[in-house]
């Protein structure tokens, strides 16, 4: 498994990303009321939250399959890793714009420095994975 990820560093980065996805997917699917309250959304928003959670669950399951089940590991899986990077990058941009009140100033939701740090970590770590695994991803 370690050799599939070009060493322990990239394997650990991959697992950390999966752990973050696991936490968010669990919250979205099994505790959406907490997310709705956190972002000042009434109960009717739980449907949309769980609907988006289906995308998070699919991403998580593919990542778990690549990491722990697939014998080739990440070989040829460039769409998955590039998608993770792009989603993280766009989330980071939105988080920054929202945090600094550049957009959506009056929607009543909030984000914190922790949200920014998670988005930054996911962007940087997924970017490092794309670069560090490029010899395997693009086969």
N, CA, C and O atoms as CSV, one atom per row, in Angstrom:
chain,resi,resn,atom,element,x,y,z
A,1,UNK,N,N,0.819,-1.192,0.000
A,1,UNK,CA,C,0.000,0.000,0.000
A,1,UNK,C,C,0.867,1.261,0.000
A,1,UNK,O,O,0.568,2.222,-0.709
A,2,UNK,N,N,1.925,1.256,0.785
A,2,UNK,CA,C,2.795,2.441,0.857
A,2,UNK,C,C,3.440,2.713,-0.495
A,2,UNK,O,O,3.528,3.862,-0.927
A,3,UNK,N,N,3.891,1.653,-1.162
A,3,UNK,CA,C,4.543,1.852,-2.467
A,3,UNK,C,C,3.547,2.346,-3.522
A,3,UNK,O,O,3.937,3.048,-4.455
A,4,UNK,N,N,2.261,1.985,-3.383
A,4,UNK,CA,C,1.244,2.492,-4.312
A,4,UNK,C,C,1.112,4.009,-4.242
A,4,UNK,O,O,0.702,4.648,-5.212
A,5,UNK,N,N,1.458,4.581,-3.097
A,5,UNK,CA,C,1.318,6.026,-2.883
A,5,UNK,C,C,2.667,6.743,-2.851
A,5,UNK,O,O,2.774,7.838,-2.299
A,6,UNK,N,N,3.678,6.141,-3.430
A,6,UNK,CA,C,5.020,6.746,-3.484
A,6,UNK,C,C,5.564,7.121,-2.114
A,6,UNK,O,O,6.262,8.124,-1.973
A,7,UNK,N,N,5.249,6.326,-1.118
A,7,UNK,CA,C,5.808,6.547,0.209
A,7,UNK,C,C,4.747,6.891,1.245
A,7,UNK,O,O,3.585,7.138,0.924
A,8,UNK,N,N,5.183,6.898,2.481
A,8,UNK,CA,C,4.292,7.085,3.628
A,8,UNK,C,C,3.692,8.489,3.671
A,8,UNK,O,O,2.554,8.650,4.114
A,9,UNK,N,N,4.427,9.512,3.222
A,9,UNK,CA,C,3.944,10.891,3.271
A,9,UNK,C,C,2.634,11.044,2.492
A,9,UNK,O,O,1.654,11.579,3.012
A,10,UNK,N,N,2.625,10.571,1.249
A,10,UNK,CA,C,1.432,10.719,0.413
A,10,UNK,C,C,0.293,9.808,0.878
A,10,UNK,O,O,-0.880,10.156,0.739
A,11,UNK,N,N,0.637,8.662,1.421
A,11,UNK,CA,C,-0.394,7.785,1.980
A,11,UNK,C,C,-1.078,8.459,3.165
A,11,UNK,O,O,-2.304,8.434,3.273
A,12,UNK,N,N,-0.289,9.061,4.053
A,12,UNK,CA,C,-0.858,9.754,5.214
A,12,UNK,C,C,-1.711,10.939,4.772
A,12,UNK,O,O,-2.799,11.146,5.308
A,13,UNK,N,N,-1.231,11.723,3.798
A,13,UNK,CA,C,-2.043,12.834,3.277
A,13,UNK,C,C,-3.382,12.326,2.752
A,13,UNK,O,O,-4.431,12.909,3.028
A,14,UNK,N,N,-3.333,11.245,2.001
A,14,UNK,CA,C,-4.555,10.665,1.447
A,14,UNK,C,C,-5.507,10.237,2.556
A,14,UNK,O,O,-6.707,10.503,2.481
A,15,UNK,N,N,-4.990,9.587,3.570
A,15,UNK,CA,C,-5.826,9.121,4.683
A,15,UNK,C,C,-6.392,10.302,5.466
A,15,UNK,O,O,-7.546,10.254,5.892
A,16,UNK,N,N,-5.611,11.357,5.665
A,16,UNK,CA,C,-6.120,12.545,6.363
A,16,UNK,C,C,-7.274,13.187,5.592
A,16,UNK,O,O,-8.266,13.606,6.189
A,17,UNK,N,N,-7.146,13.263,4.279
A,17,UNK,CA,C,-8.239,13.790,3.459
A,17,UNK,C,C,-9.483,12.914,3.620
A,17,UNK,O,O,-10.593,13.431,3.752
A,18,UNK,N,N,-9.305,11.605,3.609
A,18,UNK,CA,C,-10.436,10.700,3.784
A,18,UNK,C,C,-11.071,10.852,5.166
A,18,UNK,O,O,-12.291,10.755,5.299
A,19,UNK,N,N,-10.265,11.088,6.180
A,19,UNK,CA,C,-10.814,11.302,7.525
A,19,UNK,C,C,-11.661,12.571,7.584
A,19,UNK,O,O,-12.734,12.575,8.188
A,20,UNK,N,N,-11.186,13.636,6.963
A,20,UNK,CA,C,-11.964,14.877,6.927
A,20,UNK,C,C,-13.269,14.646,6.167
A,20,UNK,O,O,-14.330,15.081,6.615
A,21,UNK,N,N,-13.201,13.971,5.030
A,21,UNK,CA,C,-14.416,13.659,4.272
A,21,UNK,C,C,-15.365,12.802,5.108
A,21,UNK,O,O,-16.581,12.985,5.047
A,22,UNK,N,N,-14.820,11.872,5.883
A,22,UNK,CA,C,-15.650,11.008,6.723
A,22,UNK,C,C,-16.431,11.815,7.746
A,22,UNK,O,O,-17.625,11.589,7.943
A,23,UNK,N,N,-15.763,12.749,8.392
A,23,UNK,CA,C,-16.425,13.582,9.403
A,23,UNK,C,C,-17.541,14.408,8.763
A,23,UNK,O,O,-18.664,14.435,9.268
A,24,UNK,N,N,-17.236,15.074,7.664
A,24,UNK,CA,C,-18.245,15.900,6.998
A,24,UNK,C,C,-19.390,15.049,6.447
A,24,UNK,O,O,-20.552,15.440,6.550
A,25,UNK,N,N,-19.078,13.906,5.871
A,25,UNK,CA,C,-20.132,13.048,5.327
A,25,UNK,C,C,-21.032,12.538,6.441
A,25,UNK,O,O,-22.251,12.503,6.277
A,26,UNK,N,N,-20.460,12.144,7.563
A,26,UNK,CA,C,-21.253,11.693,8.704
A,26,UNK,C,C,-22.180,12.800,9.174
A,26,UNK,O,O,-23.373,12.578,9.380
A,27,UNK,N,N,-21.620,14.003,9.344
A,27,UNK,CA,C,-22.442,15.137,9.798
A,27,UNK,C,C,-23.566,15.437,8.815
A,27,UNK,O,O,-24.701,15.685,9.220
A,28,UNK,N,N,-23.249,15.416,7.525
A,28,UNK,CA,C,-24.242,15.749,6.510
A,28,UNK,C,C,-25.370,14.720,6.480
A,28,UNK,O,O,-26.542,15.090,6.406
A,29,UNK,N,N,-25.030,13.447,6.535
A,29,UNK,CA,C,-26.039,12.407,6.382
A,29,UNK,C,C,-26.752,12.047,7.677
A,29,UNK,O,O,-27.942,11.735,7.653
A,30,UNK,N,N,-26.048,12.083,8.811
A,30,UNK,CA,C,-26.638,11.598,10.053
A,30,UNK,C,C,-26.907,12.677,11.097
A,30,UNK,O,O,-27.572,12.408,12.097
A,31,UNK,N,N,-26.409,13.878,10.887
A,31,UNK,CA,C,-26.665,14.969,11.824
A,31,UNK,C,C,-26.849,16.291,11.073
A,31,UNK,O,O,-26.206,17.287,11.404
A,32,UNK,N,N,-27.720,16.302,10.070
A,32,UNK,CA,C,-27.864,17.514,9.259
A,32,UNK,C,C,-28.486,18.685,10.020
A,32,UNK,O,O,-28.296,19.838,9.635
A,33,UNK,N,N,-29.220,18.404,11.086
A,33,UNK,CA,C,-29.823,19.495,11.854
A,33,UNK,C,C,-28.744,20.405,12.447
A,33,UNK,O,O,-28.927,21.619,12.528
A,34,UNK,N,N,-27.629,19.819,12.855
A,34,UNK,CA,C,-26.526,20.623,13.390
A,34,UNK,C,C,-25.933,21.536,12.331
A,34,UNK,O,O,-25.585,22.682,12.615
A,35,UNK,N,N,-25.820,21.035,11.126
A,35,UNK,CA,C,-25.300,21.859,10.028
A,35,UNK,C,C,-26.301,22.953,9.690
A,35,UNK,O,O,-25.920,24.102,9.466
A,36,UNK,N,N,-27.582,22.596,9.653
A,36,UNK,CA,C,-28.613,23.595,9.364
A,36,UNK,C,C,-28.576,24.717,10.405
A,36,UNK,O,O,-28.669,25.894,10.056
A,37,UNK,N,N,-28.441,24.355,11.664
A,37,UNK,CA,C,-28.381,25.366,12.731
A,37,UNK,C,C,-27.113,26.210,12.599
A,37,UNK,O,O,-27.155,27.432,12.741
A,38,UNK,N,N,-25.994,25.554,12.329
A,38,UNK,CA,C,-24.717,26.258,12.202
A,38,UNK,C,C,-24.762,27.311,11.099
A,38,UNK,O,O,-24.165,28.380,11.232
A,39,UNK,N,N,-25.465,27.013,10.016
A,39,UNK,CA,C,-25.517,27.937,8.888
A,39,UNK,C,C,-26.843,28.679,8.786
A,39,UNK,O,O,-27.165,29.264,7.752
A,40,UNK,N,N,-27.611,28.645,9.884
A,40,UNK,CA,C,-28.842,29.433,9.993
A,40,UNK,C,C,-29.852,29.077,8.897
A,40,UNK,O,O,-30.433,29.953,8.257
A,41,UNK,N,N,-30.046,27.769,8.700
A,41,UNK,CA,C,-30.994,27.264,7.707
A,41,UNK,C,C,-32.113,26.559,8.464
A,41,UNK,O,O,-31.845,25.826,9.416
A,42,UNK,N,N,-33.372,26.770,8.053
A,42,UNK,CA,C,-34.459,26.083,8.753
A,42,UNK,C,C,-34.525,24.609,8.348
A,42,UNK,O,O,-33.746,24.144,7.516
A,43,UNK,N,N,-35.469,23.885,8.952
A,43,UNK,CA,C,-35.560,22.436,8.733
A,43,UNK,C,C,-35.738,22.049,7.269
A,43,UNK,O,O,-35.323,20.964,6.864
A,44,UNK,N,N,-36.340,22.908,6.484
A,44,UNK,CA,C,-36.563,22.558,5.079
A,44,UNK,C,C,-35.250,22.427,4.312
A,44,UNK,O,O,-35.218,21.795,3.256
A,45,UNK,N,N,-34.173,23.010,4.820
A,45,UNK,CA,C,-32.873,22.920,4.170
A,45,UNK,C,C,-32.189,21.580,4.363
A,45,UNK,O,O,-31.197,21.291,3.695
A,46,UNK,N,N,-32.706,20.753,5.272
A,46,UNK,CA,C,-32.089,19.449,5.531
A,46,UNK,C,C,-32.129,18.570,4.279
A,46,UNK,O,O,-31.205,17.793,4.038
A,47,UNK,N,N,-33.187,18.691,3.487
A,47,UNK,CA,C,-33.271,17.919,2.246
A,47,UNK,C,C,-32.083,18.219,1.341
A,47,UNK,O,O,-31.439,17.297,0.840
A,48,UNK,N,N,-31.790,19.487,1.128
A,48,UNK,CA,C,-30.679,19.886,0.258
A,48,UNK,C,C,-29.348,19.471,0.874
A,48,UNK,O,O,-28.445,19.032,0.163
A,49,UNK,N,N,-29.224,19.607,2.179
A,49,UNK,CA,C,-27.992,19.210,2.861
A,49,UNK,C,C,-27.732,17.722,2.642
A,49,UNK,O,O,-26.620,17.328,2.291
A,50,UNK,N,N,-28.746,16.906,2.848
A,50,UNK,CA,C,-28.567,15.456,2.656
A,50,UNK,C,C,-28.359,15.105,1.188
A,50,UNK,O,O,-27.611,14.182,0.866
A,51,UNK,N,N,-29.013,15.832,0.313
A,51,UNK,CA,C,-28.830,15.604,-1.118
A,51,UNK,C,C,-27.371,15.827,-1.502
A,51,UNK,O,O,-26.789,15.018,-2.224
A,52,UNK,N,N,-26.781,16.912,-1.027
A,52,UNK,CA,C,-25.358,17.174,-1.277
A,52,UNK,C,C,-24.483,16.138,-0.580
A,52,UNK,O,O,-23.382,15.836,-1.039
A,53,UNK,N,N,-24.976,15.599,0.522
A,53,UNK,CA,C,-24.249,14.545,1.220
A,53,UNK,C,C,-24.088,13.292,0.392
A,53,UNK,O,O,-23.141,12.533,0.597
A,54,UNK,N,N,-24.996,13.058,-0.542
A,54,UNK,CA,C,-24.862,11.899,-1.435
A,54,UNK,C,C,-23.614,12.027,-2.300
A,54,UNK,O,O,-22.933,11.035,-2.560
A,55,UNK,N,N,-23.311,13.246,-2.746
A,55,UNK,CA,C,-22.083,13.471,-3.504
A,55,UNK,C,C,-20.858,13.243,-2.613
A,55,UNK,O,O,-19.873,12.641,-3.040
A,56,UNK,N,N,-20.932,13.732,-1.368
A,56,UNK,CA,C,-19.823,13.546,-0.435
A,56,UNK,C,C,-19.610,12.059,-0.151
A,56,UNK,O,O,-18.472,11.594,-0.087
A,57,UNK,N,N,-20.701,11.315,0.019
A,57,UNK,CA,C,-20.587,9.882,0.291
A,57,UNK,C,C,-19.962,9.144,-0.891
A,57,UNK,O,O,-19.106,8.280,-0.700
A,58,UNK,N,N,-20.382,9.476,-2.101
A,58,UNK,CA,C,-19.804,8.828,-3.282
A,58,UNK,C,C,-18.309,9.102,-3.376
A,58,UNK,O,O,-17.527,8.200,-3.675
A,59,UNK,N,N,-17.913,10.338,-3.124
A,59,UNK,CA,C,-16.496,10.709,-3.157
A,59,UNK,C,C,-15.715,9.948,-2.090
A,59,UNK,O,O,-14.627,9.436,-2.352
A,60,UNK,N,N,-16.276,9.879,-0.896
A,60,UNK,CA,C,-15.633,9.154,0.196
A,60,UNK,C,C,-15.464,7.680,-0.140
A,60,UNK,O,O,-14.391,7.115,0.074
A,61,UNK,N,N,-16.506,7.056,-0.661
A,61,UNK,CA,C,-16.430,5.622,-0.973
A,61,UNK,C,C,-15.413,5.334,-2.071
A,61,UNK,O,O,-14.689,4.342,-1.994
A,62,UNK,N,N,-15.348,6.180,-3.084
A,62,UNK,CA,C,-14.339,5.993,-4.132
A,62,UNK,C,C,-12.937,6.132,-3.536
A,62,UNK,O,O,-12.043,5.349,-3.860
A,63,UNK,N,N,-12.745,7.123,-2.670
A,63,UNK,CA,C,-11.440,7.306,-2.030
A,63,UNK,C,C,-11.043,6.122,-1.171
A,63,UNK,O,O,-9.886,5.700,-1.186
A,64,UNK,N,N,-12.000,5.579,-0.415
A,64,UNK,CA,C,-11.710,4.397,0.401
A,64,UNK,C,C,-11.365,3.197,-0.480
A,64,UNK,O,O,-10.458,2.429,-0.162
A,65,UNK,N,N,-12.086,3.039,-1.582
A,65,UNK,CA,C,-11.809,1.946,-2.512
A,65,UNK,C,C,-10.407,2.067,-3.103
A,65,UNK,O,O,-9.660,1.090,-3.148
A,66,UNK,N,N,-10.053,3.271,-3.555
A,66,UNK,CA,C,-8.722,3.484,-4.135
A,66,UNK,C,C,-7.637,3.183,-3.106
A,66,UNK,O,O,-6.636,2.539,-3.419
A,67,UNK,N,N,-7.839,3.648,-1.888
A,67,UNK,CA,C,-6.803,3.544,-0.857
A,67,UNK,C,C,-6.660,2.141,-0.283
A,67,UNK,O,O,-5.543,1.649,-0.116
A,68,UNK,N,N,-7.781,1.494,0.021
A,68,UNK,CA,C,-7.711,0.263,0.800
A,68,UNK,C,C,-8.085,-1.016,0.054
A,68,UNK,O,O,-7.758,-2.105,0.526
A,69,UNK,N,N,-8.750,-0.925,-1.082
A,69,UNK,CA,C,-9.230,-2.136,-1.749
A,69,UNK,C,C,-8.557,-2.355,-3.101
A,69,UNK,O,O,-8.139,-3.470,-3.411
A,70,UNK,N,N,-8.454,-1.332,-3.882
A,70,UNK,CA,C,-7.934,-1.446,-5.252
A,70,UNK,C,C,-6.462,-1.852,-5.219
A,70,UNK,O,O,-5.648,-1.162,-4.605
A,71,UNK,N,N,-6.116,-2.940,-5.859
A,71,UNK,CA,C,-4.738,-3.446,-5.796
A,71,UNK,C,C,-3.739,-2.490,-6.446
A,71,UNK,O,O,-2.586,-2.426,-6.019
A,72,UNK,N,N,-4.160,-1.744,-7.473
A,72,UNK,CA,C,-3.261,-0.805,-8.138
A,72,UNK,C,C,-3.180,0.529,-7.405
A,72,UNK,O,O,-2.389,1.393,-7.783
A,73,UNK,N,N,-3.982,0.707,-6.371
A,73,UNK,CA,C,-3.989,1.985,-5.665
A,73,UNK,C,C,-4.445,3.107,-6.583
A,73,UNK,O,O,-5.455,2.961,-7.271
A,74,UNK,N,N,-3.726,4.222,-6.610
A,74,UNK,CA,C,-4.175,5.386,-7.374
A,74,UNK,C,C,-3.820,5.384,-8.859
A,74,UNK,O,O,-4.051,6.384,-9.539
A,75,UNK,N,N,-3.272,4.303,-9.374
A,75,UNK,CA,C,-2.864,4.268,-10.788
A,75,UNK,C,C,-4.065,4.563,-11.693
A,75,UNK,O,O,-5.085,3.876,-11.636
A,76,UNK,N,N,-3.922,5.591,-12.522
A,76,UNK,CA,C,-4.955,5.943,-13.489
A,76,UNK,C,C,-6.176,6.648,-12.933
A,76,UNK,O,O,-7.169,6.807,-13.643
A,77,UNK,N,N,-6.128,7.069,-11.694
A,77,UNK,CA,C,-7.303,7.682,-11.069
A,77,UNK,C,C,-7.221,9.218,-11.049
A,77,UNK,O,O,-7.683,9.857,-10.104
A,78,UNK,N,N,-6.639,9.790,-12.083
A,78,UNK,CA,C,-6.478,11.243,-12.124
A,78,UNK,C,C,-7.796,12.008,-12.032
A,78,UNK,O,O,-7.808,13.090,-11.445
A,79,UNK,N,N,-8.918,11.503,-12.583
A,79,UNK,CA,C,-10.149,12.296,-12.435
A,79,UNK,C,C,-10.552,12.490,-10.969
A,79,UNK,O,O,-10.990,13.573,-10.580
A,80,UNK,N,N,-10.404,11.441,-10.163
A,80,UNK,CA,C,-10.771,11.529,-8.749
A,80,UNK,C,C,-9.912,12.566,-8.025
A,80,UNK,O,O,-10.441,13.448,-7.350
A,81,UNK,N,N,-8.606,12.463,-8.160
A,81,UNK,CA,C,-7.718,13.363,-7.420
A,81,UNK,C,C,-7.794,14.802,-7.918
A,81,UNK,O,O,-7.669,15.737,-7.128
A,82,UNK,N,N,-7.997,14.984,-9.206
A,82,UNK,CA,C,-8.158,16.345,-9.726
A,82,UNK,C,C,-9.483,16.946,-9.277
A,82,UNK,O,O,-9.556,18.140,-8.987
A,83,UNK,N,N,-10.524,16.135,-9.218
A,83,UNK,CA,C,-11.813,16.620,-8.732
A,83,UNK,C,C,-11.709,17.046,-7.270
A,83,UNK,O,O,-12.231,18.093,-6.888
A,84,UNK,N,N,-11.035,16.235,-6.451
A,84,UNK,CA,C,-10.841,16.591,-5.041
A,84,UNK,C,C,-10.114,17.929,-4.941
A,84,UNK,O,O,-10.513,18.796,-4.163
A,85,UNK,N,N,-9.056,18.099,-5.720
A,85,UNK,CA,C,-8.314,19.361,-5.691
A,85,UNK,C,C,-9.193,20.532,-6.118
A,85,UNK,O,O,-9.223,21.560,-5.441
A,86,UNK,N,N,-9.904,20.389,-7.225
A,86,UNK,CA,C,-10.709,21.501,-7.734
A,86,UNK,C,C,-11.830,21.884,-6.768
A,86,UNK,O,O,-12.076,23.070,-6.548
A,87,UNK,N,N,-12.504,20.903,-6.197
A,87,UNK,CA,C,-13.562,21.198,-5.229
A,87,UNK,C,C,-12.982,21.904,-4.010
A,87,UNK,O,O,-13.547,22.887,-3.530
A,88,UNK,N,N,-11.859,21.406,-3.511
A,88,UNK,CA,C,-11.223,22.044,-2.350
A,88,UNK,C,C,-10.789,23.470,-2.675
A,88,UNK,O,O,-10.977,24.377,-1.864
A,89,UNK,N,N,-10.218,23.668,-3.837
A,89,UNK,CA,C,-9.758,24.999,-4.255
A,89,UNK,C,C,-10.924,25.990,-4.345
A,89,UNK,O,O,-10.837,27.106,-3.832
A,90,UNK,N,N,-12.010,25.579,-4.997
A,90,UNK,CA,C,-13.163,26.476,-5.123
A,90,UNK,C,C,-13.843,26.715,-3.778
A,90,UNK,O,O,-14.344,27.810,-3.523
A,91,UNK,N,N,-13.865,25.692,-2.911
A,91,UNK,CA,C,-14.389,25.895,-1.555
A,91,UNK,C,C,-13.541,26.893,-0.783
A,91,UNK,O,O,-14.072,27.738,-0.063
A,92,UNK,N,N,-12.234,26.797,-0.931
A,92,UNK,CA,C,-11.343,27.743,-0.251
A,92,UNK,C,C,-11.602,29.163,-0.730
A,92,UNK,O,O,-11.670,30.085,0.083
A,93,UNK,N,N,-11.744,29.350,-2.016
A,93,UNK,CA,C,-12.005,30.692,-2.556
A,93,UNK,C,C,-13.317,31.233,-1.997
A,93,UNK,O,O,-13.388,32.376,-1.545
A,94,UNK,N,N,-14.353,30.399,-2.033
A,94,UNK,CA,C,-15.639,30.845,-1.501
A,94,UNK,C,C,-15.537,31.139,-0.011
A,94,UNK,O,O,-16.033,32.166,0.452
A,95,UNK,N,N,-14.894,30.239,0.753
A,95,UNK,CA,C,-14.733,30.463,2.192
A,95,UNK,C,C,-14.027,31.786,2.476
A,95,UNK,O,O,-14.439,32.534,3.363
A,96,UNK,N,N,-12.979,32.072,1.733
A,96,UNK,CA,C,-12.255,33.335,1.926
A,96,UNK,C,C,-13.132,34.535,1.591
A,96,UNK,O,O,-13.184,35.496,2.358
A,97,UNK,N,N,-13.813,34.489,0.463
A,97,UNK,CA,C,-14.691,35.600,0.073
A,97,UNK,C,C,-15.812,35.798,1.085
A,97,UNK,O,O,-16.171,36.931,1.405
A,98,UNK,N,N,-16.361,34.702,1.586
A,98,UNK,CA,C,-17.441,34.810,2.564
A,98,UNK,C,C,-16.911,35.310,3.906
A,98,UNK,O,O,-17.520,36.182,4.527
A,99,UNK,N,N,-15.797,34.771,4.348
A,99,UNK,CA,C,-15.224,35.156,5.637
A,99,UNK,C,C,-14.898,36.652,5.682
A,99,UNK,O,O,-15.135,37.317,6.691
A,100,UNK,N,N,-14.361,37.166,4.595
A,100,UNK,CA,C,-13.997,38.582,4.541
A,100,UNK,C,C,-15.135,39.463,4.017
A,100,UNK,O,O,-14.916,40.624,3.672
A,101,UNK,N,N,-16.347,38.909,3.958
A,101,UNK,CA,C,-17.566,39.633,3.598
A,101,UNK,C,C,-17.498,40.299,2.237
A,101,UNK,O,O,-18.028,41.393,2.042
A,102,UNK,N,N,-16.844,39.635,1.301
A,102,UNK,CA,C,-16.787,40.137,-0.065
A,102,UNK,C,C,-18.066,39.758,-0.808
A,102,UNK,O,O,-18.547,40.515,-1.651
A,103,UNK,N,N,-18.615,38.584,-0.491
A,103,UNK,CA,C,-19.885,38.146,-1.081
A,103,UNK,C,C,-20.783,37.599,0.018
A,103,UNK,O,O,-20.315,37.248,1.102
A,104,UNK,N,N,-22.067,37.530,-0.269
A,104,UNK,CA,C,-23.074,36.951,0.637
A,104,UNK,C,C,-23.003,37.540,2.050
A,104,UNK,O,O,-23.003,36.801,3.035
A,105,UNK,N,N,-22.944,38.839,2.144
A,105,UNK,CA,C,-22.807,39.508,3.445
A,105,UNK,C,C,-24.014,39.347,4.343
A,105,UNK,O,O,-23.872,39.294,5.565
A,106,UNK,N,N,-25.183,39.268,3.769
A,106,UNK,CA,C,-26.401,39.348,4.583
A,106,UNK,C,C,-27.228,38.059,4.580
A,106,UNK,O,O,-28.452,38.118,4.704
A,107,UNK,N,N,-26.598,36.925,4.445
A,107,UNK,CA,C,-27.378,35.687,4.397
A,107,UNK,C,C,-27.558,35.051,5.780
A,107,UNK,O,O,-28.303,34.080,5.912
A,108,UNK,N,N,-26.898,35.575,6.798
A,108,UNK,CA,C,-27.101,35.083,8.155
A,108,UNK,C,C,-26.278,33.863,8.528
A,108,UNK,O,O,-26.354,33.402,9.667
A,109,UNK,N,N,-25.516,33.342,7.627
A,109,UNK,CA,C,-24.655,32.196,7.938
A,109,UNK,C,C,-23.328,32.709,8.476
A,109,UNK,O,O,-23.046,33.907,8.447
A,110,UNK,N,N,-22.527,31.781,8.963
A,110,UNK,CA,C,-21.212,32.162,9.475
A,110,UNK,C,C,-20.210,31.084,9.103
A,110,UNK,O,O,-20.566,29.917,8.938
A,111,UNK,N,N,-18.970,31.482,8.975
A,111,UNK,CA,C,-17.882,30.518,8.898
A,111,UNK,C,C,-16.770,31.031,9.804
A,111,UNK,O,O,-16.777,32.189,10.221
A,112,UNK,N,N,-15.839,30.176,10.097
A,112,UNK,CA,C,-14.818,30.519,11.077
A,112,UNK,C,C,-13.436,30.293,10.487
A,112,UNK,O,O,-13.286,29.829,9.357
A,113,UNK,N,N,-12.441,30.631,11.279
A,113,UNK,CA,C,-11.063,30.391,10.879
A,113,UNK,C,C,-10.832,28.894,10.697
A,113,UNK,O,O,-10.040,28.494,9.844
A,114,UNK,N,N,-11.504,28.069,11.480
A,114,UNK,CA,C,-11.375,26.614,11.336
A,114,UNK,C,C,-11.838,26.179,9.944
A,114,UNK,O,O,-11.206,25.330,9.316
A,115,UNK,N,N,-12.942,26.762,9.463
A,115,UNK,CA,C,-13.407,26.449,8.109
A,115,UNK,C,C,-12.346,26.809,7.077
A,115,UNK,O,O,-12.099,26.051,6.139
A,116,UNK,N,N,-11.725,27.966,7.254
A,116,UNK,CA,C,-10.667,28.391,6.335
A,116,UNK,C,C,-9.475,27.442,6.392
A,116,UNK,O,O,-8.905,27.092,5.358
A,117,UNK,N,N,-9.103,27.030,7.591
A,117,UNK,CA,C,-7.959,26.124,7.750
A,117,UNK,C,C,-8.231,24.759,7.120
A,117,UNK,O,O,-7.353,24.180,6.480
A,118,UNK,N,N,-9.446,24.248,7.304
A,118,UNK,CA,C,-9.791,22.953,6.701
A,118,UNK,C,C,-9.751,23.062,5.180
A,118,UNK,O,O,-9.197,22.192,4.507
A,119,UNK,N,N,-10.341,24.138,4.633
A,119,UNK,CA,C,-10.320,24.331,3.179
A,119,UNK,C,C,-8.893,24.481,2.662
A,119,UNK,O,O,-8.544,23.930,1.618
A,120,UNK,N,N,-8.075,25.226,3.391
A,120,UNK,CA,C,-6.679,25.408,2.971
A,120,UNK,C,C,-5.926,24.084,3.031
A,120,UNK,O,O,-5.165,23.758,2.119
A,121,UNK,N,N,-6.136,23.316,4.108
A,121,UNK,CA,C,-5.471,22.019,4.215
A,121,UNK,C,C,-5.882,21.096,3.067
A,121,UNK,O,O,-5.032,20.456,2.449
A,122,UNK,N,N,-7.183,21.028,2.784
A,122,UNK,CA,C,-7.650,20.150,1.709
A,122,UNK,C,C,-7.100,20.584,0.353
A,122,UNK,O,O,-6.757,19.739,-0.473
A,123,UNK,N,N,-7.013,21.882,0.121
A,123,UNK,CA,C,-6.477,22.376,-1.147
A,123,UNK,C,C,-4.997,22.040,-1.280
A,123,UNK,O,O,-4.563,21.508,-2.302
A,124,UNK,N,N,-4.234,22.350,-0.256
A,124,UNK,CA,C,-2.789,22.116,-0.302
A,124,UNK,C,C,-2.478,20.621,-0.357
A,124,UNK,O,O,-1.662,20.184,-1.168
A,125,UNK,N,N,-3.125,19.845,0.500
A,125,UNK,CA,C,-2.816,18.411,0.547
A,125,UNK,C,C,-3.258,17.697,-0.726
A,125,UNK,O,O,-2.547,16.821,-1.218
A,126,UNK,N,N,-4.429,18.061,-1.270
A,126,UNK,CA,C,-4.845,17.406,-2.515
A,126,UNK,C,C,-3.968,17.845,-3.684
A,126,UNK,O,O,-3.701,17.053,-4.588
A,127,UNK,N,N,-3.520,19.093,-3.672
A,127,UNK,CA,C,-2.578,19.545,-4.696
A,127,UNK,C,C,-1.259,18.801,-4.612
A,127,UNK,O,O,-0.685,18.417,-5.631
A,128,UNK,N,N,-0.778,18.597,-3.379
A,128,UNK,CA,C,0.449,17.822,-3.192
A,128,UNK,C,C,0.272,16.384,-3.675
A,128,UNK,O,O,1.187,15.802,-4.258
A,129,UNK,N,N,-0.907,15.816,-3.430
A,129,UNK,CA,C,-1.161,14.451,-3.906
A,129,UNK,C,C,-1.147,14.381,-5.433
A,129,UNK,O,O,-0.570,13.460,-6.010
A,130,UNK,N,N,-1.777,15.346,-6.080
A,130,UNK,CA,C,-1.795,15.351,-7.551
A,130,UNK,C,C,-0.364,15.446,-8.090
A,130,UNK,O,O,-0.002,14.745,-9.034
A,131,UNK,N,N,0.433,16.309,-7.488
A,131,UNK,CA,C,1.825,16.456,-7.942
A,131,UNK,C,C,2.668,15.230,-7.585
A,131,UNK,O,O,3.413,14.717,-8.421
A,132,UNK,N,N,2.546,14.766,-6.341
A,132,UNK,CA,C,3.373,13.668,-5.866
A,132,UNK,C,C,3.028,12.308,-6.454
A,132,UNK,O,O,3.864,11.405,-6.495
A,133,UNK,N,N,1.797,12.172,-6.906
A,133,UNK,CA,C,1.365,10.890,-7.482
A,133,UNK,C,C,1.215,10.966,-8.995
A,133,UNK,O,O,0.684,10.039,-9.606
A,134,UNK,N,N,1.666,12.035,-9.603
A,134,UNK,CA,C,1.423,12.238,-11.041
A,134,UNK,C,C,1.995,11.110,-11.899
A,134,UNK,O,O,1.462,10.813,-12.969
A,135,UNK,N,N,3.074,10.481,-11.437
A,135,UNK,CA,C,3.632,9.371,-12.216
A,135,UNK,C,C,2.696,8.171,-12.239
A,135,UNK,O,O,2.811,7.320,-13.120
A,136,UNK,N,N,1.774,8.087,-11.287
A,136,UNK,CA,C,0.814,6.989,-11.228
A,136,UNK,C,C,-0.576,7.402,-11.731
A,136,UNK,O,O,-1.278,6.615,-12.365
A,137,UNK,N,N,-0.953,8.639,-11.438
A,137,UNK,CA,C,-2.307,9.076,-11.764
A,137,UNK,C,C,-2.565,9.123,-13.261
A,137,UNK,O,O,-3.654,8.776,-13.720
A,138,UNK,N,N,-1.575,9.546,-14.014
A,138,UNK,CA,C,-1.786,9.809,-15.430
A,138,UNK,C,C,-1.362,8.659,-16.341
A,138,UNK,O,O,-1.045,8.877,-17.510
A,139,UNK,N,N,-1.356,7.446,-15.815
A,139,UNK,CA,C,-1.034,6.275,-16.641
A,139,UNK,C,C,-2.266,5.779,-17.371
A,139,UNK,O,O,-2.192,4.801,-18.114
